[in-house]
């Protein structure tokens, strides 16, 4: 069973993706900030991280950089799902190693699930 970590400080997004991914056969855990996410990534080694950028304690850019720069976790797929579609931020996320970048306002949850399925094939 593939493991997914949903990292978002908004409980509504945690719930939406948990409720959509579990019936698809994924094991899903959630983290509400970057520090919590990094701890869970090191302990659980998810196959994919769905990562928000705007979070308290540690933002998504720092999480992304930590995951992708560590040889033990660098192969974990990271899909950035954030409310901001600023070109500089998209470029920064890709430069840090994001496997995909989706904007919450334009990416429908079903499309996000399909993207995750495609990446984990």
KOLLO-820269 format. One record per residue (C-alpha): residue number from 1; residue in three letters; x, y, z. Coordinates in pm, 1 decimal. Each point is the difference from the previous one (the first is absolute). Layout:
N
i:NUM aa:Ala c1:X c2:Y c3:Z .
...
//
This chain:
121
i:1 aa:Unk c1:0.0 c2:0.0 c3:0.0 .
i:2 aa:Unk c1:141.3 c2:338.8 c3:-105.4 .
i:3 aa:Unk c1:35.6 c2:257.7 c3:275.9 .
i:4 aa:Unk c1:-90.0 c2:365.8 c3:-42.9 .
i:5 aa:Unk c1:64.6 c2:286.1 c3:239.8 .
i:6 aa:Unk c1:-232.4 c2:300.2 c3:-34.0 .
i:7 aa:Unk c1:168.4 c2:312.6 c3:138.7 .
i:8 aa:Unk c1:-233.7 c2:295.7 c3:41.5 .
i:9 aa:Unk c1:-88.5 c2:223.2 c3:295.3 .
i:10 aa:Unk c1:-363.9 c2:15.1 c3:-117.9 .
i:11 aa:Unk c1:-195.2 c2:-293.3 c3:140.4 .
i:12 aa:Unk c1:-252.0 c2:23.0 c3:-284.0 .
i:13 aa:Unk c1:273.1 c2:-85.4 c3:-254.7 .
i:14 aa:Unk c1:132.9 c2:-279.8 c3:221.0 .
i:15 aa:Unk c1:-350.7 c2:-146.8 c3:16.1 .
i:16 aa:Unk c1:-80.2 c2:41.7 c3:-370.8 .
i:17 aa:Unk c1:311.7 c2:-186.2 c3:-109.7 .
i:18 aa:Unk c1:-20.5 c2:-263.2 c3:271.3 .
i:19 aa:Unk c1:-360.5 c2:-74.1 c3:-97.6 .
i:20 aa:Unk c1:89.9 c2:-25.2 c3:-369.0 .
i:21 aa:Unk c1:325.9 c2:-195.4 c3:31.0 .
i:22 aa:Unk c1:-94.2 c2:-268.1 c3:254.1 .
i:23 aa:Unk c1:-277.4 c2:-152.2 c3:-219.2 .
i:24 aa:Unk c1:256.8 c2:-11.4 c3:-284.3 .
i:25 aa:Unk c1:204.8 c2:-240.4 c3:212.0 .
i:26 aa:Unk c1:264.8 c2:234.6 c3:139.2 .
i:27 aa:Unk c1:118.7 c2:22.5 c3:358.5 .
i:28 aa:Unk c1:-31.7 c2:368.8 c3:95.8 .
i:29 aa:Unk c1:149.0 c2:200.9 c3:285.3 .
i:30 aa:Unk c1:-22.5 c2:374.3 c3:57.9 .
i:31 aa:Unk c1:231.2 c2:267.8 c3:138.8 .
i:32 aa:Unk c1:-97.3 c2:359.2 c3:82.8 .
i:33 aa:Unk c1:339.2 c2:168.1 c3:-28.4 .
i:34 aa:Unk c1:344.0 c2:-49.3 c3:-151.0 .
i:35 aa:Unk c1:173.9 c2:-119.9 c3:316.8 .
i:36 aa:Unk c1:-262.7 c2:-268.5 c3:58.1 .
i:37 aa:Unk c1:20.9 c2:-96.2 c3:-368.7 .
i:38 aa:Unk c1:378.3 c2:-47.3 c3:3.6 .
i:39 aa:Unk c1:-19.2 c2:-217.2 c3:310.7 .
i:40 aa:Unk c1:-268.9 c2:-218.7 c3:-160.8 .
i:41 aa:Unk c1:190.7 c2:-20.5 c3:-330.1 .
i:42 aa:Unk c1:311.4 c2:-124.5 c3:178.7 .
i:43 aa:Unk c1:-197.1 c2:-252.6 c3:209.1 .
i:44 aa:Unk c1:-256.1 c2:-125.5 c3:-254.2 .
i:45 aa:Unk c1:166.4 c2:45.0 c3:-340.2 .
i:46 aa:Unk c1:-316.5 c2:79.1 c3:-196.4 .
i:47 aa:Unk c1:0.6 c2:-70.3 c3:-373.5 .
i:48 aa:Unk c1:-136.5 c2:347.0 c3:-69.2 .
i:49 aa:Unk c1:-42.9 c2:327.8 c3:188.6 .
i:50 aa:Unk c1:-283.5 c2:239.6 c3:-87.2 .
i:51 aa:Unk c1:151.6 c2:324.8 c3:125.7 .
i:52 aa:Unk c1:-143.4 c2:344.4 c3:67.6 .
i:53 aa:Unk c1:248.5 c2:290.0 c3:-2.8 .
i:54 aa:Unk c1:-175.7 c2:240.1 c3:240.8 .
i:55 aa:Unk c1:31.1 c2:-149.9 c3:347.4 .
i:56 aa:Unk c1:95.5 c2:97.6 c3:352.5 .
i:57 aa:Unk c1:325.4 c2:-111.2 c3:170.6 .
i:58 aa:Unk c1:175.4 c2:-101.0 c3:-324.0 .
i:59 aa:Unk c1:-121.9 c2:78.4 c3:-350.5 .
i:60 aa:Unk c1:-30.7 c2:-245.7 c3:-286.6 .
i:61 aa:Unk c1:311.1 c2:128.3 c3:-178.4 .
i:62 aa:Unk c1:216.2 c2:-97.7 c3:298.6 .
i:63 aa:Unk c1:-168.6 c2:-342.1 c3:19.2 .
i:64 aa:Unk c1:52.1 c2:-53.4 c3:-373.6 .
i:65 aa:Unk c1:365.3 c2:99.9 c3:22.5 .
i:66 aa:Unk c1:59.9 c2:-229.4 c3:300.7 .
i:67 aa:Unk c1:-169.9 c2:-298.8 c3:-166.1 .
i:68 aa:Unk c1:168.9 c2:36.3 c3:-338.5 .
i:69 aa:Unk c1:349.1 c2:77.7 c3:135.0 .
i:70 aa:Unk c1:9.4 c2:-308.3 c3:227.6 .
i:71 aa:Unk c1:114.2 c2:-311.3 c3:-190.6 .
i:72 aa:Unk c1:-222.9 c2:-215.4 c3:222.1 .
i:73 aa:Unk c1:-318.9 c2:187.9 c3:-96.5 .
i:74 aa:Unk c1:84.8 c2:161.3 c3:-335.6 .
i:75 aa:Unk c1:-185.1 c2:-267.0 c3:-200.2 .
i:76 aa:Unk c1:-332.2 c2:79.9 c3:172.9 .
i:77 aa:Unk c1:-237.0 c2:167.8 c3:-246.2 .
i:78 aa:Unk c1:-112.0 c2:347.3 c3:106.3 .
i:79 aa:Unk c1:-309.9 c2:165.2 c3:-144.4 .
i:80 aa:Unk c1:-30.9 c2:363.3 c3:104.9 .
i:81 aa:Unk c1:-368.0 c2:93.2 c3:42.0 .
i:82 aa:Unk c1:-27.1 c2:362.4 c3:103.8 .
i:83 aa:Unk c1:-222.2 c2:304.1 c3:-30.3 .
i:84 aa:Unk c1:273.5 c2:206.3 c3:-167.5 .
i:85 aa:Unk c1:73.4 c2:-22.6 c3:-370.4 .
i:86 aa:Unk c1:275.2 c2:261.9 c3:-11.3 .
i:87 aa:Unk c1:248.7 c2:-85.2 c3:-280.7 .
i:88 aa:Unk c1:304.8 c2:67.1 c3:223.1 .
i:89 aa:Unk c1:-132.5 c2:-239.0 c3:263.4 .
i:90 aa:Unk c1:-82.3 c2:-267.6 c3:-258.0 .
i:91 aa:Unk c1:353.9 c2:27.7 c3:-136.4 .
i:92 aa:Unk c1:149.6 c2:-7.9 c3:350.3 .
i:93 aa:Unk c1:-199.1 c2:-315.4 c3:86.8 .
i:94 aa:Unk c1:112.3 c2:-174.9 c3:-319.5 .
i:95 aa:Unk c1:360.6 c2:106.6 c3:62.1 .
i:96 aa:Unk c1:-21.6 c2:-152.0 c3:349.2 .
i:97 aa:Unk c1:-118.2 c2:-327.2 c3:-151.4 .
i:98 aa:Unk c1:-381.0 c2:7.4 c3:0.2 .
i:99 aa:Unk c1:-131.6 c2:-274.2 c3:-227.1 .
i:100 aa:Unk c1:-315.8 c2:198.7 c3:-73.2 .
i:101 aa:Unk c1:-155.7 c2:336.9 c3:91.0 .
i:102 aa:Unk c1:-376.7 c2:47.3 c3:18.7 .
i:103 aa:Unk c1:-201.2 c2:307.3 c3:98.2 .
i:104 aa:Unk c1:-298.0 c2:-68.6 c3:229.4 .
i:105 aa:Unk c1:-226.5 c2:244.8 c3:-184.4 .
i:106 aa:Unk c1:42.7 c2:-173.0 c3:-336.9 .
i:107 aa:Unk c1:78.6 c2:-363.4 c3:88.9 .
i:108 aa:Unk c1:-319.6 c2:-189.0 c3:74.8 .
i:109 aa:Unk c1:40.5 c2:-268.9 c3:269.9 .
i:110 aa:Unk c1:-73.7 c2:-276.5 c3:-254.4 .
i:111 aa:Unk c1:280.3 c2:133.6 c3:-223.4 .
i:112 aa:Unk c1:237.7 c2:2.6 c3:295.4 .
i:113 aa:Unk c1:-89.8 c2:-363.9 c3:75.1 .
i:114 aa:Unk c1:60.0 c2:-94.0 c3:-365.5 .
i:115 aa:Unk c1:339.2 c2:175.9 c3:7.0 .
i:116 aa:Unk c1:92.4 c2:-196.2 c3:314.5 .
i:117 aa:Unk c1:-110.7 c2:-329.6 c3:-158.9 .
i:118 aa:Unk c1:204.8 c2:72.2 c3:-312.0 .
i:119 aa:Unk c1:309.6 c2:86.7 c3:203.8 .
i:120 aa:Unk c1:-23.0 c2:-314.8 c3:213.1 .
i:121 aa:Unk c1:-47.6 c2:-246.0 c3:-287.7 .
//
